[in-house]
Amino acid sequence: MTGKELLYIEDALGHETFMKSCSQKASAQLTDPALSAYVKELEQKHSDLFNKFFNLL
C-alpha cells in the first residue's frame, strides 16, 4: 500500500469516527423515538464503515 493510500484510509477513519460521535450525541438528545432509532442506525453504519476501512490496514 502506498503512502498516499494510507493517508486516504487515515482520513476516512477520522471522518467515520467523527460521524459516529456526532450520531451518538444526536441520538442521545433526540426526543422522537423513531428519529432517535434512525440516528442509531446511522451510528451503526458509520461504525461498520470504520471497521471496513480499519481492516484494510
Rosetta constraint file for C-alpha pairs under 8 A:
AtomPair CA 1 CA 5 HARMONIC 6.27 0.50
AtomPair CA 1 CA 6 HARMONIC 6.84 0.50
AtomPair CA 2 CA 6 HARMONIC 6.35 0.50
AtomPair CA 3 CA 7 HARMONIC 6.23 0.50
AtomPair CA 4 CA 8 HARMONIC 6.31 0.50
AtomPair CA 5 CA 9 HARMONIC 6.32 0.50
AtomPair CA 6 CA 10 HARMONIC 6.09 0.50
AtomPair CA 7 CA 11 HARMONIC 6.10 0.50
AtomPair CA 8 CA 12 HARMONIC 6.15 0.50
AtomPair CA 9 CA 13 HARMONIC 6.07 0.50
AtomPair CA 9 CA 53 HARMONIC 6.35 0.50
AtomPair CA 9 CA 54 HARMONIC 7.73 0.50
AtomPair CA 10 CA 14 HARMONIC 6.31 0.50
AtomPair CA 11 CA 15 HARMONIC 6.30 0.50
AtomPair CA 12 CA 16 HARMONIC 6.17 0.50
AtomPair CA 12 CA 50 HARMONIC 7.77 0.50
AtomPair CA 12 CA 53 HARMONIC 7.28 0.50
AtomPair CA 13 CA 17 HARMONIC 6.10 0.50
AtomPair CA 13 CA 50 HARMONIC 5.70 0.50
AtomPair CA 13 CA 53 HARMONIC 6.61 0.50
AtomPair CA 13 CA 54 HARMONIC 7.13 0.50
AtomPair CA 14 CA 18 HARMONIC 6.18 0.50
AtomPair CA 15 CA 19 HARMONIC 6.14 0.50
AtomPair CA 16 CA 20 HARMONIC 6.03 0.50
AtomPair CA 16 CA 46 HARMONIC 5.59 0.50
AtomPair CA 16 CA 47 HARMONIC 7.08 0.50
AtomPair CA 16 CA 49 HARMONIC 6.94 0.50
AtomPair CA 16 CA 50 HARMONIC 5.58 0.50
AtomPair CA 17 CA 21 HARMONIC 6.17 0.50
AtomPair CA 17 CA 46 HARMONIC 7.60 0.50
AtomPair CA 17 CA 47 HARMONIC 7.65 0.50
AtomPair CA 17 CA 50 HARMONIC 7.05 0.50
AtomPair CA 18 CA 22 HARMONIC 6.20 0.50
AtomPair CA 19 CA 23 HARMONIC 6.08 0.50
AtomPair CA 19 CA 43 HARMONIC 7.45 0.50
AtomPair CA 19 CA 46 HARMONIC 6.65 0.50
AtomPair CA 20 CA 24 HARMONIC 6.18 0.50
AtomPair CA 20 CA 42 HARMONIC 7.79 0.50
AtomPair CA 20 CA 43 HARMONIC 4.99 0.50
AtomPair CA 20 CA 44 HARMONIC 7.67 0.50
AtomPair CA 20 CA 46 HARMONIC 5.59 0.50
AtomPair CA 20 CA 47 HARMONIC 6.40 0.50
AtomPair CA 21 CA 25 HARMONIC 6.32 0.50
AtomPair CA 21 CA 43 HARMONIC 7.86 0.50
AtomPair CA 22 CA 26 HARMONIC 6.07 0.50
AtomPair CA 23 CA 27 HARMONIC 6.00 0.50
AtomPair CA 23 CA 39 HARMONIC 5.95 0.50
AtomPair CA 23 CA 40 HARMONIC 6.75 0.50
AtomPair CA 23 CA 42 HARMONIC 6.81 0.50
AtomPair CA 23 CA 43 HARMONIC 5.25 0.50
AtomPair CA 24 CA 28 HARMONIC 6.29 0.50
AtomPair CA 24 CA 39 HARMONIC 7.84 0.50
AtomPair CA 24 CA 40 HARMONIC 7.05 0.50
AtomPair CA 24 CA 43 HARMONIC 6.50 0.50
AtomPair CA 25 CA 29 HARMONIC 6.48 0.50
AtomPair CA 26 CA 30 HARMONIC 6.21 0.50
AtomPair CA 26 CA 36 HARMONIC 7.76 0.50
AtomPair CA 26 CA 39 HARMONIC 7.28 0.50
AtomPair CA 27 CA 35 HARMONIC 7.88 0.50
AtomPair CA 27 CA 36 HARMONIC 4.78 0.50
AtomPair CA 27 CA 37 HARMONIC 7.41 0.50
AtomPair CA 27 CA 39 HARMONIC 5.68 0.50
AtomPair CA 27 CA 40 HARMONIC 6.21 0.50
AtomPair CA 28 CA 36 HARMONIC 7.49 0.50
AtomPair CA 30 CA 35 HARMONIC 7.19 0.50
AtomPair CA 30 CA 36 HARMONIC 5.65 0.50
AtomPair CA 31 CA 36 HARMONIC 7.11 0.50
AtomPair CA 32 CA 36 HARMONIC 6.05 0.50
AtomPair CA 33 CA 37 HARMONIC 6.06 0.50
AtomPair CA 34 CA 38 HARMONIC 6.29 0.50
AtomPair CA 35 CA 39 HARMONIC 6.26 0.50
AtomPair CA 36 CA 40 HARMONIC 6.22 0.50
AtomPair CA 37 CA 41 HARMONIC 6.32 0.50
AtomPair CA 38 CA 42 HARMONIC 6.43 0.50
AtomPair CA 39 CA 43 HARMONIC 6.20 0.50
AtomPair CA 40 CA 44 HARMONIC 6.30 0.50
AtomPair CA 41 CA 45 HARMONIC 6.19 0.50
AtomPair CA 42 CA 46 HARMONIC 6.21 0.50
AtomPair CA 43 CA 47 HARMONIC 6.19 0.50
AtomPair CA 44 CA 48 HARMONIC 6.15 0.50
AtomPair CA 45 CA 49 HARMONIC 6.24 0.50
AtomPair CA 46 CA 50 HARMONIC 6.08 0.50
AtomPair CA 47 CA 51 HARMONIC 6.34 0.50
AtomPair CA 48 CA 52 HARMONIC 6.26 0.50
AtomPair CA 49 CA 53 HARMONIC 6.25 0.50
AtomPair CA 50 CA 54 HARMONIC 6.02 0.50
AtomPair CA 51 CA 55 HARMONIC 6.01 0.50
AtomPair CA 52 CA 56 HARMONIC 6.70 0.50
AtomPair CA 53 CA 57 HARMONIC 7.45 0.50
